[in-house]
Amino acid sequence: MCGIVGLLIKKPAMREQLGELMLPMLIGMTERGPDSAGMAVFTEPVASGHKKLSLYSGEGQVGASYDWPALLARLQQGVDARAAMDTVGNHAVLTINQSPARVKAWLKHNEPIVHVLSTGSAIDLYKDVGLPADIAARYAFTQLQGTHLVGHTRMATESAVTPENAHPYTAGEDFCLVHNGSLSNPYQIRKKLEPLGIEFDGDCDTEAACRYLEWRMREGDDLEAALHQGFEAFDGFYTFLMGTADKLALVRDPFACKPAVVAETDDYVAISSEFRSLAKLPGVQHATLFEPKPEHIYSWSIHG
């Protein structure tokens, strides 16, 4: 049992409130996921020729005391790039005029303690172990600004409680996925993808779904077409919520075993596992509320 939350702001004037509006939603899912939590927020894209990488320096005090300015200086020299870094505790968002592949290779060789959580032009990602409220305070979630976000609270059933196994999962650029449920065939999916050169970081079933969908999109599918393929590929119970640079998408398995509810107004689209996480949103009493249908694709764009 896990909790998912998603929020897409339609009204540009409200995008500065994204984190503030989201916080009661995330904390409202604590009982569904008390062991870890994460948040992917999508902002205005960085300048052309630049990319963002979300970085994590490890758990506890060792990670929290990591010397990010020293890493920035070494990295800029090592990959011959100009970069800037916003840090909070053991997380940092690096903006750099260099390819993510080159940055990842340099980090792997020179600073393997630092993990890359996400890459792209718009996505920032934070995740850690602990109660959702503690994680939200640790990384100042109320200050997050942007167009939309995807969040998750986890109750581990398939793998260990670690930051690596916390959601959201990412693959490629500007793509993330959170999951409530359990896939029964993740190793069958891995067996299909690994010969294609797709590497896995852990053993969580959710990573298999994330990497499968991103692979389909690299093969030419849009997100909706990839999800249609996923209905054939995925076996198990799932509610998936996904974010890309400009949209949110939601699907449930053919039996719709895992809960979800959507609230939509002229100002926002909000998604959660239970309505109680939506109850404090402004104007929710006038929202269009519905339970998503099984094996049906729902998507919302920041462009309307």
N, C-alpha and C positions, 0 to 999 in steps of 0.2 A: 504494500500500500504506500503510495507516494502522492504528493500534491503538485499540481501544475498550475501556473498562472501566466497569463499573457495580457498585454495592454498595448493597444495601438491608438495613438492620439490623432484624431482627424483635424482638430482645430489648432493651427500653428501656435496661437497665443498660449495654449496650455502645455506646450512641450517642455517648458522649464519646470513644470510640476510633475513630470513623469515619475521620478523616484518617490516623491511624496505621496502621490496617488497609489503607487504600487505597494508601499510598505504594509498597510493593513491587509492587503491581499496575500502577501507572502506569509506574514505572521499568522493569518487565519488558517493556513495550511500546516501549522506546526504539528498538530496531532496526527496528521497523515504522514509526516516526515520529519522526525526530530533529530536525526543523526547527522545530516549535512544539508547544505543548501547552495544554490548558485543563481546567478543572474547574468543574462546577456542583454546588453542594451545597444540599440542601433542609433547612431548619431548621424549628423550631416557628414558625408564622405570627406576624407582628407583631400588635400590638393592633388592634382594630377601628378603622377610620377612618384607618389608617396604611398606607403602602406602602414597599417597599424598592426602591432602584435601585442597581445595580452600575455604577460609573463607572471610566473609564480616562483617564489624562491624557497618554498618549503614550509612545513608546519612549525608552529610554536615560536618561541623566542628567537631561535636561530634564524628562522625565515624572516621574522619581523625586524630583526636588526641587520638584515642584509644591506651591503653597501651599494645601493643602486647608482649613485653618481660615479663611483669608480668603474662600475660595469659600463656605463654610458660612454665614458672617456675611452676605455679600452676597445669597446665595440666600434665606435666611430673610426678609430685608427685601424682596427683590424679588417674592416670591410670597406674602408675608404668611402665613408658616407657622412652626411649631415643628419642629425637625429635630435629628437627631444623626448623627454620622458616625464609622465605624470605618475607619481607613486603614492600608494597608501598601504602601509604595513608591508606584508609580504607579496603584494601585487603591484604591478606596474604596467602602464600602457605606453608602449614605445612607438613613436611615429618616425619613419625613416625613409630616405630616398634611395632605397636599395631593395632588391627582391627578397621576399620572405624566405625563399629557399636558401639564399646565401647567408642570411642572418641565422637561420636555424642550423645550418652546417657549422657556422662559426661557434655558436653557443654549444652545440653538442661536443665540439672538439676542445673548446677552451673553458667552458663554464657549465658542465653537465648538471650542476645543482639547479639551474634555472630551467623551468619547464615552459614551453609555449602552449598556452591554452587556446588561443584563437588567432587568426590572421584575416586581414581584409582591408577594406577601405572605410567601413562604417561600424564594425562590431567591436565592442569592449566586453570582456568577460571576467567575472569574478566567481570563485567557488571555493568552499572550504568545509571542514567538518565542524559540527556543533549545532546548537539551536539556531533556527532561522533568525530570531531577533538578535542574537549575539553576532552572527555573521553580518547582518544588515548594519549594525552599529559599527562593527570593525572596519567595514569598507564604505561607510557613509552613503548607503544606498539612497537615503532621502535626497541627496544632492545630485543624483543622476538626472541628466537631461537628454532628451532625444526624441525620436519619432515613435519608437515602439520597443518592447522588451519581451523577453521570455524568461520565466523563472521556474524554480523547482525546489521542493523539499523532499528529502529522500528517507525512506525506511528500507534499509538494505535487506534484500532477500536472496540475491543471486551472486553477490560478490562482497568483498570486504568494505568496511567503512573507511574510505581514504579520500583525500581531495581528488585524486585521479578518477575515482569511480563516482564522484558527485556529478550531477548534471548542471548545466547543459553540456552535451557533447557537441563537438564541432568536427568538421571535415572540410577540406578545401578552403575557400575564402567566403566570408560573410554568409555562413550557413551554420545553424545550430538546431539541435533537437532535444526535447525533453520527453520523458516517457513515464507513464503510469501503467504498470502491467508487467508481464513476463513473456518473453519469446521462448518458444520451445526448440527453435532451430537456429540459434546464432552460429553454431559451429558449422552447420551446413552452408550458411551464407559466407562465413570466413573461408571455407574451402573453395568457394567459387571465386572470391575476390583476391585472395593472397597470390594465386598464380598470375594474376594481372599486375602484380607489383604493388598492391595496396597493403600497407603495413598497419598493424593494430598496436595500440598502446597498452591495452589491458585485456581483461576477460569478461567485462560486463556485456550483457546481451544487448543493451542499448547502443553500444558502439557499433555493433554489426548493422543495425538499422540505419544509423546515421551515415556510415560509410557506403552502404548500398545505395541510398538515395543520392548522395553526392556523386557517386560513380555514374549513376544513370544520367544525372544532369551534365556531367562532363562528356558523356556519350551523345549528348544532343537533346535530351528531354528537357522540357521546362519542369518546374516543381510538380505541377498537377499531373503531367504525364508520368513522371517518376513515381508518384504515389499510386497511380493506377497499376504500374508494374509491381509496386510493393504489396498490393493486395494479393497478388499471386505468390510473392516471394516469402512473406512473413507468415509464420505459423505461431499462434499463441493469442494472448489477450493483450490489448494495447489501446491506449489513447496517446497519440503523438501530437505534440504541438511543436511547430517549426518556425524559425525566423530566417528571413533573408534580408538583404540590404533594403528592400522596399515592401516587404509583406510579412504577414503572419498566415500560417496554414494549420488546419486542425483536421485529424481523421481519427476514427474509432474502428475497432475490428468488427467483423461481420456480426458478432453477437453483442457488441456494445456493452461488454461486461464492466468496463471501467468508467466511472462517472465523469461527466463534463457538463458545464452550463455556460451559455454565452449571453452577455448583456450588451446591447448595441443602442447607442444614442447618436445624435448629430455630432457629438463631440468626441466619442471614443467607441472602440470595441474592446470589451473586457472578457476574458476567458478564465475559468477556474474549474477545479474539480468539484467544488461545492459552492452554493450560493452565498454562504456566510462570508466568504472572502470578497464578495462583491458588494456587500450590504452597505459599506461606508463610502462608496463612490458617489460623487455629486450627481444628482438627477437620476440615480438608478431606479427610483420608484416609477419613473416614466419611460424606462428603457424597454426595448423589445427583448424579451427573454425567451430562450428556447434551449432545449436539449438536442445536441447534434445527433443526427441519424447515423446508424451503423453503416460502415463502408461507403461513406459519402464525403467528398472533399469540400471543405470550407476554406476560403482564402479571402484576405482583406489586404488592400494595398494602401500605402501612405498617399498615393496619388488619387485616391477616390475610386 
